[in-house]
Amino acid sequence: MNQPQSAKTALLSRLREEGRVVVMGMGYVGLPLALHAAEAGMDVVGLDISPRTVEGLNKGMSHVEGISSKRLAEALSTGRFRATTERSALTDSDVVLVAVPTPLGEGNTPDLGAVEVAARTIQKWGKANLLVVLESTTYPGTTKEVFLPLLQGAGLCLEENLFVAFSPERVDPGNREYDIGNTPKLVGGVNGDSLELAVAFYERFVDEVVPLSTAEAAEMAKLFENTFRSVNIGLVNEMAQMCEALELDVWEVLAGAFTKPFGIMPFRPGPGVGGHCIAIDPHYLDWKGKEVGFFSRIIPVAIASNEEMPAFVVKKVCLILEQTELKREDASVLVLGVSYKKDVEDWRESPILSLLSLLKEEVGQVEYHDPFVPFLAVETEEKQSVPLEEIATYDLVILAVDHTVFQVPALVASSRRFLDTRGTTLTWGITDEKVTTL
Ligand SMILES: NC(=O)c1ccc[n+]([C@@H]2O[C@H](COP(=O)([O-])OP(=O)(O)OC[C@H]3O[C@@H](n4cnc5c(N)ncnc54)[C@H](O)[C@@H]3O)[C@@H](O)[C@H]2O)c1
């Protein structure tokens, strides 16, 4: 059922002309969203529970990849953006975007705790005639079955003055070509009016808005996108292991296959997957399938294939060391790169954390160098990035993340032995006996 036309029309005209927006969660997703909306002329408040994050933002210091402090300072200086921890900011907003974490809980099940807290906060502080859009990645049914019921209550009612939609965020940290403005934005509403308002809102700052018929379809589309990546990466990772068993060079095999100009898409093997999306989202989908009695065969296999990769890298390390005079317990290893992917500082869910702890069980000394990650907390141990100048002192160097700044020929030249888990030495055309590829 749709809402009274007067409520919708009033909000629609506010969204088309000005619009006051609150973005809940000032992280990798929320901050870029907030700045895009502010730059489109809306008044935006970034609401976060972390006083440290808020303080930094209000001082013009960006903590998010791809968002420069200069851009943040410009938004602050126009008066169209500010950050706060005060939930009262919600009282005079027209739109609330929710971009809070959706991590995994015990047994790799969805943890919607932050989404639920956000919904309760909006219910308490939001005013009538409000559009609320959930941007956090989650399983199909969350918006309608979990989020909406918590939003409704005193003062906010779907049938009267509340509009609710889901729109997945597709931000790709470190990507210089695509941002929120030029990446098509999927939107699904809990009803037709909610969809119409959400589309009108995003059209203010996104080139192409793609309406889907339901919030569930939009939730599912997002999970499919990241599961697609998980499955394909899982496949090439399995190929890496199979090629080794068949004594074939996986890089040559894949390079050959990817010359086909149609019907194939390049994916590369590596030490595993990480980050807030590919390492988590397939679990959400797998869990939801089981909820309705559908047991995916492909998703768990892909997850397992990716999760095996740190151990596969360690197996290679052991093979390399076996060919030397060195005893493993006396060997030292330097891991280059610990972030979950190249050119970013985010090491959440990074597979290199597993690699470091597995290596620790096998060799005497394990250190890392990452220009983006000066400090790291692995299990109970805190580690510090060691200077690259020390590279020659290690028995083996592992290229774990192919950061663009890594001058791989020079790194290989200064190493005693070099294990390339990303195929980067091939891209550089390096042929050196001390290099082993995954
Ligand atoms: N990082 C990515 O590349 C990416 C891409 C697409 C989608 N997503 C999804 O977007 C969502 C947010 O991810 P992120 O990477 O931005 O997370 P993040 O951890 O970088 O930021 C989340 C922010 O939310 C704040 N927060 C938590 N609870 C809050 C509450 N109740 N009210 C206000 N603020 C609150 C935290 O303090 C934090 O600053 C997740 O669902 C994630 O899966 C992330």
The ligand as an ORCA input file, in Angstrom:
! r2SCAN-3c Opt
* xyz 0 1
  N      34.108     -0.980      2.184
  C      33.636     -1.300      1.009
  O      34.370     -1.361      0.023
  C      32.153     -1.581      0.819
  C      31.651     -1.621     -0.480
  C      30.303     -1.853     -0.684
  C      29.470     -2.085      0.416
  N      29.994     -2.084      1.685
  C      29.063     -2.293      2.803
  O      28.731     -1.029      3.371
  C      28.524     -1.163      4.784
  C      29.464     -0.225      5.520
  O      30.783     -0.636      5.245
  P      32.032      0.307      5.472
  O      33.172     -0.370      4.815
  O      31.697      1.705      5.130
  O      32.180      0.191      7.060
  P      33.170      1.042      7.988
  O      33.517      0.159      9.120
  O      34.261      1.658      7.174
  O      32.271      2.243      8.505
  C      31.126      2.045      9.250
  C      30.956      3.244     10.183
  O      29.694      3.088     10.827
  C      29.819      3.574     12.162
  N      28.673      3.067     12.910
  C      28.459      1.836     13.414
  N      27.254      1.791     14.001
  C      26.685      3.002     13.873
  C      25.434      3.570     14.257
  N      24.520      2.857     14.899
  N      25.203      4.864     13.954
  C      26.116      5.596     13.295
  N      27.307      5.114     12.881
  C      27.584      3.836     13.171
  C      31.184      3.097     12.583
  O      31.684      3.848     13.668
  C      32.003      3.321     11.293
  O      32.588      4.614     11.278
  C      28.729     -2.629      5.091
  O      27.484     -3.265      5.025
  C      29.613     -3.107      3.955
  O      29.454     -4.485      3.713
  C      31.303     -1.802      1.905
*
